[in-house]
Amino acid sequence: MAHQKEAASDSKPIESRYHELVDRLRSAEIRFNRPVGSVCLVAVSKKHSPSAVRRVNNLGQKDFGENQLQESLTKIKDLSGLSLSWHFIGSIQTNKCRDIAIHFDWVHSIDRLKIAERLSAFRPIGLKPLNLFLQVNLQKEPTKSGINPNDLLQLASNISKLKNLRVQGLMAIPKPSPDFNQQRQVFKLLRNMQADLNRALNLDLQCLSIGMTDDLEAAVAEGATHVRIGTAIFGPRE
């Protein structure tokens, strides 16, 4: 029976999935006293076709997340006639920096000064500064990207001085947990870390990129400004 329910859910059209997810997000905003519409939904479109992106855009969605550079460049070109905001959410190698700096509006996954310096150097004159999140490895997991919390202060200090970048806040991908209170506790660590960073460096970082399908409500409760949702909108990846 569970398998049948899952199969039925997988067969839902994108439009139904999207509306259900947006309703869920808005309900969380209301539940946790956040202004309705204040949390940016980043629809993670990796491994999904340009036509799928176009269908979601037709519903009013503007922000899309990608983590495979070559795939995303083709998609961005195909959809260049639409007014979209592209977010790069994957790990970044030095040879990817030029294309990311040229074609993306946001990067959620900065954890090295060298990468930030290259992004700043390649950001074209005439474009607004590239918006960045500094990715923190909150639980110091060896298999995950992200800066060690102990090194965050120095990294933020250095990157905040780069002229073609704008550090907007912090990002993290915690260990999966089914417990709502545990999810909140981990996200609260990042929120407090950002507040400490603002005080120490006299910054005004306002954004937190936290929350995916299984911990969306906890993220909203702890101040998420951006949530990254893929499968719940687009269905299983092709």
MOHU-V557386 format. One record per backbone hydrogen bond with DSSP energy under -0.5 kcal/mol. NH is the residue of the N-H (numbers start at 1). CO is the residue of the C=O. Records with the same first field share a line. If there is no record, write none. Layout:
BEGIN
NH=CO / CO
END
This chain:
BEGIN
5=1
6=2
7=3
8=4
9=5
10=6
11=7
12=9
17=13
18=14
19=15
20=16
21=17
22=18
23=19
24=20
25=21
26=22
27=23
28=24
29=25
30=26
31=27
32=28
33=30
34=29
38=35
40=38 / 225
42=40 / 227
43=41 / 63
44=42 / 229
45=43 / 65
46=65
48=45
53=49
54=50
55=51
56=52
57=53
58=54
59=56
60=57
61=56
64=62 / 85
65=43
66=87
69=67
72=68
73=69
74=70
75=71
76=72
77=73
78=74
79=75
80=77
82=79
84=82
85=62
86=84
87=64
88=106
89=66 / 87
90=66
96=93
97=94
100=96
101=97
102=98
103=99
104=100
105=86
106=86
107=131
108=88
110=133
111=109
116=112
117=113
118=114
119=115
120=116
121=117
122=118
123=119
127=124
130=164
131=105
132=166
133=107
134=169
135=110 / 133
136=171
137=147
138=136
140=137
144=141
147=135
151=148
152=148 / 149
155=151
156=152
157=153
158=154
159=155
160=156
161=158
162=159
165=162
166=130
168=132 / 166
169=132
170=207
171=134
172=209
180=178
183=179
184=180
185=181
186=182
187=183
188=184
189=185
190=186
191=187
192=188
193=189
194=190
195=191
196=192
197=193
198=194
199=195
200=196
201=197
202=198
203=198
206=168
207=168
209=170
210=208 / 226
215=212
216=212 / 213
219=215
220=216
221=217
222=218
223=220
224=219
225=208
226=208
227=40
228=211
229=42 / 227
233=230
234=230
235=231
238=47
END
